[in-house]
Amino acid sequence: MRLNVMLITAVLLVSAIPAAVAKDHRPLFDDDTVLDLTLSGPIGEISRKPDAAPVPGVLKVEGASPETLPIALTTRGMTRRMPQICAFPPLRIIFTEKPAKTSLFRGQKALKLVTHCQGPERFEQGVLLEYDAYRLYRLMTDQSFGARLAKINYTDNAGHPVTTRMGFFLEDINDVAKRADRERFRGANRISETQLDPAAAARFAVFEYMISNLDWAMTAGQPGQDCCHNSRLLAVPGTATGLVGVPYDFDYSGLVDASYAVPPDGINVSNVRVRRYRGFCAHTEQAKAVMADVLARRAAFMAVIDQTPGLNNYYRDKADSYMGEFFEQIASPQDVDRMMEYCLR
């Protein structure tokens, strides 16, 4: 009898776990299937002012499980919000009504949407390569932003077509933190290098070197903003050490090679395709361990590029060659040592 009671209790506990998980489940980033969407609203009239009020719109999911969701739209970002940089700014989608339990967007309140910036095809190809950067980092760690690619039909309020381009949604940082059993670390513009988790900091730095991105910081934010520049910090609740940086915003990387991308002030390289290692010297051994792991999984990383939906042969070959240079470098101990000469002391 005692054994039967224990078995029944165990079954009840196990069966309760999926229900608890399902209650908070957010399906948008579950897989990599390309979404087919229609986004309607005053697309050409959205203000680029940071304090501009959101404007109403409608998001439609096409395909086998269609749905229509009322939303509000705002622009976001910094550089790409400038009209002299991008004719089409990045957007924030705000759900004005709670998506249904059956919705693909269940549990979502607001999402960043990465858009194509300008009309020519090369800008759409840049979106796909930036999407790849997120997927590459996801191969390195689950403590990373999820990204979901979509073909988006933009229309005005009257339903007239504006354009159709590829874009992608980014997971909310609080959802990233929840998956990692952590919380977002807030309230500090700067932190000390010693507050970082060494292995996570090394992984971050090696990844940014892989894609040749220099537009970030692991220990400092922009004036008046939380740490850190183009990254977010995750912490075990109630602690301020062992912090994990989660990078984002990769359009200034050499992998994407956007026409407007230039190296940051103070970093002496000729263009964004020139790699420069910016990890901390104190994490050199951890960085070498990360490189060994990445090198052993070279085929998986290259497959991310080669299997990108919509990436044309020219940009695929260019990205393959660029990634290949990275793998050849980290396969050479002498090249790794030279790379590490630029580490931050």
C-alpha positions in Angstrom: 0.0 0.0 0.0 2.8 2.4 0.9 4.5 1.7 -2.4 1.3 2.4 -4.3 0.8 5.7 -2.6 4.3 6.7 -3.4 3.8 5.8 -7.1 0.5 7.7 -7.3 2.1 10.8 -5.7 5.1 10.6 -8.1 2.7 10.4 -11.1 0.7 13.4 -9.9 3.9 15.4 -9.4 5.2 14.6 -12.8 1.9 15.3 -14.5 1.7 18.6 -12.7 5.0 19.8 -14.2 3.9 20.2 -17.8 0.8 22.1 -16.7 2.9 24.5 -14.7 5.3 25.0 -17.6 2.4 25.3 -20.1 0.8 28.0 -18.0 3.7 30.4 -18.6 4.7 29.0 -22.0 5.5 31.6 -24.7 5.7 29.8 -28.1 7.0 32.6 -30.4 10.7 31.5 -30.1 10.1 27.8 -30.0 11.3 27.1 -33.6 12.9 28.7 -36.6 10.0 28.4 -39.1 9.8 31.7 -41.0 6.6 33.5 -40.1 4.3 35.1 -42.8 2.9 38.3 -41.3 1.1 41.5 -42.4 1.8 44.6 -40.4 -0.7 47.5 -41.0 -0.6 51.0 -39.7 0.7 54.5 -40.5 4.0 53.1 -41.6 5.2 56.3 -43.4 4.1 58.6 -40.6 5.5 57.1 -37.4 7.5 59.7 -35.5 11.1 59.0 -34.8 11.1 61.1 -31.7 12.1 59.1 -28.6 9.1 60.5 -26.6 6.6 60.1 -29.5 3.2 58.5 -28.6 2.6 55.0 -30.0 0.3 54.8 -33.0 -2.3 52.1 -33.6 -1.8 49.2 -36.0 -2.8 45.6 -36.7 -0.6 42.5 -36.9 -1.9 39.6 -38.9 -0.5 36.1 -38.8 -1.1 34.4 -42.2 -0.9 30.7 -43.0 -2.4 27.6 -41.3 -3.1 29.3 -38.0 -4.2 32.8 -38.9 -4.9 35.4 -36.2 -5.3 39.2 -36.0 -3.9 41.2 -33.1 -4.4 44.9 -32.3 -1.1 46.6 -31.6 0.6 49.9 -31.2 3.8 50.9 -33.0 6.8 53.0 -32.1 10.2 53.5 -33.5 13.2 52.5 -31.4 17.0 52.4 -31.3 19.5 55.2 -31.8 21.5 55.3 -35.0 18.9 53.5 -37.1 16.2 55.9 -36.0 18.0 58.7 -37.8 16.4 59.4 -41.2 19.8 60.1 -42.8 20.8 56.5 -41.8 17.6 54.5 -42.3 14.5 55.3 -44.4 12.7 52.5 -42.6 13.4 52.6 -38.8 13.4 49.6 -36.4 10.1 49.2 -34.6 8.6 48.2 -31.3 5.4 46.2 -31.4 3.2 46.7 -28.3 0.2 44.4 -27.8 -2.7 46.5 -26.8 -4.8 43.5 -25.8 -3.5 40.4 -24.2 -2.9 37.7 -26.9 -5.1 34.6 -26.5 -3.8 31.4 -24.9 -3.9 29.9 -28.4 -1.9 32.8 -29.9 1.6 32.5 -31.3 2.2 35.7 -29.4 0.9 34.3 -26.1 2.6 35.9 -23.1 4.1 38.8 -25.1 3.6 42.4 -24.1 6.0 44.2 -26.4 8.6 43.1 -28.9 11.5 44.6 -30.8 11.3 44.2 -34.5 14.5 44.5 -36.5 13.8 45.9 -40.0 15.5 46.5 -43.3 16.7 50.2 -42.9 16.7 51.0 -46.7 15.0 49.7 -49.8 17.8 48.0 -51.8 18.2 44.3 -51.4 21.6 44.5 -49.6 19.8 46.0 -46.6 17.5 43.0 -46.4 20.5 40.7 -46.7 22.0 42.6 -43.8 18.9 41.8 -41.7 19.4 38.2 -42.4 23.1 38.3 -41.4 22.2 40.1 -38.2 19.6 37.4 -37.5 22.4 34.9 -38.1 24.5 36.6 -35.4 21.8 36.0 -32.8 21.6 32.4 -33.9 25.4 32.0 -33.7 25.4 33.2 -30.1 22.5 30.9 -29.3 24.8 28.0 -30.4 27.2 29.1 -27.7 24.7 29.6 -24.8 21.1 29.6 -23.9 21.8 32.8 -22.0 21.1 34.7 -25.2 18.3 36.4 -27.1 15.9 34.3 -29.1 15.2 35.6 -32.6 12.3 34.7 -34.9 12.5 35.5 -38.6 9.4 36.7 -40.6 8.4 37.8 -44.1 6.5 41.0 -43.3 4.0 42.5 -45.7 3.8 46.2 -44.6 0.6 48.0 -45.5 -0.9 51.4 -44.7 -4.1 52.0 -42.7 -6.2 51.6 -45.9 -4.5 48.2 -46.7 -2.4 49.5 -49.5 0.9 47.7 -49.9 4.0 49.6 -48.7 6.7 47.0 -49.1 7.5 43.3 -48.3 10.7 42.6 -46.5 12.3 40.1 -44.1 12.6 41.1 -40.5 12.9 39.4 -37.1 11.5 39.7 -33.6 13.8 39.7 -30.5 13.0 38.0 -27.3 12.4 40.2 -24.2 15.3 40.4 -21.8 13.1 39.4 -18.9 12.1 36.2 -20.7 15.8 35.5 -21.3 16.4 36.0 -17.6 13.5 33.7 -16.6 14.8 30.9 -18.8 18.2 31.2 -17.1 16.7 31.3 -13.6 18.1 34.8 -13.2 16.8 38.4 -13.2 17.9 41.5 -15.1 20.5 43.4 -13.2 19.5 47.1 -13.1 20.3 50.4 -11.4 24.0 50.7 -12.2 25.6 52.6 -15.2 29.0 51.0 -14.5 30.2 47.8 -12.9 33.6 46.3 -12.2 35.2 43.6 -14.3 35.4 41.5 -11.1 31.6 41.4 -10.9 31.4 39.4 -14.2 31.3 35.7 -14.5 34.7 35.0 -16.1 33.5 32.1 -18.4 30.5 34.1 -19.6 32.5 37.3 -20.1 35.1 35.3 -22.2 32.3 33.7 -24.3 30.8 37.2 -24.9 34.2 38.6 -26.0 35.0 35.6 -28.3 31.6 35.8 -30.0 32.0 39.5 -30.6 35.4 38.9 -32.1 34.0 36.1 -34.3 31.5 38.5 -35.9 33.9 41.4 -35.6 31.6 43.7 -33.6 33.3 46.5 -31.7 30.1 48.5 -30.7 29.6 47.2 -27.2 30.8 47.3 -23.6 30.6 44.7 -20.8 31.0 47.1 -17.9 29.6 50.5 -18.9 26.4 51.9 -20.3 25.6 55.0 -22.2 25.2 58.1 -20.0 22.1 57.9 -18.0 21.3 54.3 -18.9 21.7 51.0 -17.2 24.8 49.0 -17.9 25.8 48.0 -20.5 26.2 49.3 -24.0 24.5 46.9 -26.4 24.2 44.3 -23.8 22.1 43.4 -20.8 23.3 41.9 -17.5 21.7 38.9 -15.8 22.2 38.2 -12.1 21.2 35.5 -9.6 18.4 37.2 -7.6 19.8 39.3 -4.7 23.5 39.2 -5.9 25.8 41.6 -7.7 28.6 39.2 -8.7 28.8 36.4 -11.2 27.0 38.7 -13.7 26.3 37.4 -17.2 26.3 39.8 -20.1 23.8 39.1 -23.0 24.9 40.9 -26.2 22.5 42.4 -28.8 22.5 44.8 -31.7 25.0 43.5 -34.3 24.4 45.7 -37.3 27.9 47.4 -36.8 29.6 44.0 -37.1 31.9 43.0 -39.9 29.7 40.0 -40.5 26.8 42.3 -41.4 29.0 45.0 -42.9 26.3 47.6 -43.1 27.1 50.5 -45.4 26.7 53.0 -42.4 28.8 51.0 -40.0 32.1 52.6 -38.8 34.4 51.6 -35.9 33.7 53.3 -32.6 35.8 56.3 -31.5 39.0 55.3 -29.8 39.4 51.9 -31.5 42.1 52.2 -34.1 41.0 49.9 -37.0 40.4 50.9 -40.6 36.9 49.4 -40.9 34.5 47.1 -39.1 35.7 44.0 -41.0 39.0 44.3 -39.1 38.7 42.1 -36.0 40.0 43.4 -32.7 39.8 41.3 -29.5 38.3 43.3 -26.6 37.9 40.8 -23.8 39.6 41.1 -20.5 43.2 39.8 -20.1 42.1 38.2 -16.7 39.8 35.9 -18.7 42.4 34.7 -21.3 42.3 31.1 -20.2 38.5 31.0 -20.3 38.6 32.6 -23.7 40.9 29.9 -25.1 38.6 27.3 -23.7 35.7 28.9 -25.5 37.7 29.0 -28.8 38.5 25.3 -28.4 34.8 24.5 -28.0 33.8 26.7 -30.9 36.5 25.2 -33.2 35.3 21.7 -32.4 31.8 22.7 -33.6 32.8 24.6 -36.7 30.4 22.7 -38.9 27.4 23.7 -36.8 28.4 27.4 -36.8 28.9 27.4 -40.6 25.5 25.7 -41.1 23.8 28.7 -39.4 25.1 30.8 -42.3 24.5 28.2 -45.1 20.9 27.4 -44.0 19.7 31.0 -43.7 16.3 31.4 -45.5 16.5 34.1 -48.1 20.3 34.7 -47.9 21.6 34.9 -51.5 24.7 33.2 -52.8 26.8 36.4 -52.8 26.2 37.3 -49.2 26.3 33.6 -48.1 29.7 33.1 -49.7 31.0 36.4 -48.3 29.9 35.4 -44.8 31.3 31.9 -45.2 34.7 33.3 -46.1 34.7 35.7 -43.3 33.7 33.1 -40.7 36.3 30.8 -42.2 39.1 33.4 -41.5 38.0 33.3 -37.9 38.2 29.6 -37.6 41.6 29.4 -39.3 42.9 32.0 -36.8 41.7 30.3 -33.6 43.1 27.0 -34.9 46.6 28.5 -34.7 48.0 29.0 -31.1 50.4 31.7 -32.5 47.5 33.6 -34.0 45.5 33.3 -30.8 48.4 34.7 -28.8 48.7 37.7 -31.2 44.9 38.2 -31.0 45.1 38.3 -27.2 47.7 41.1 -27.3 44.8 43.5 -27.5 43.0 42.2 -24.4 41.8 44.8 -21.8 44.0 45.1 -18.7 
